Amino acid sequence: MSGGTTELTWFKSSYSGSEGDSCVEIAVAEQAVHIRDSKDVSRPAFSVERGQWSRFVGFVAEA
């Protein structure tokens, strides 16, 4: 599920350090959350359904 990611608003987590290394950026759209490597934004992003993203974030928060 990719494509159409150029008009999205990308952001990093507030937990990201100021160095900017090893980070991902996300962009939230109506049907999906898009994820890309912040160090190489020319590479294709990938996306997941919003429900899948919520489950992932919940899992990480518990870890």
NORMO-V610096 format. One line per field, one symbol per residue. ss: DSSP state (@ for helix, = for strand, . for the rest). burial: I if it has 9 or more other ideal C-beta (glycine too) atoms within 8 Angstrom, else O. Layout:
ss = ???
burial = ???
This chain:
ss = ..........=............=====...======........====@@@@@@@@@@@@@.
burial = OOOOIOOIOIOIOOOOOOOIOOIOIIIOIOOIIIIIOIOOOOOOIIIIIIOOIOOIOOOOOOO
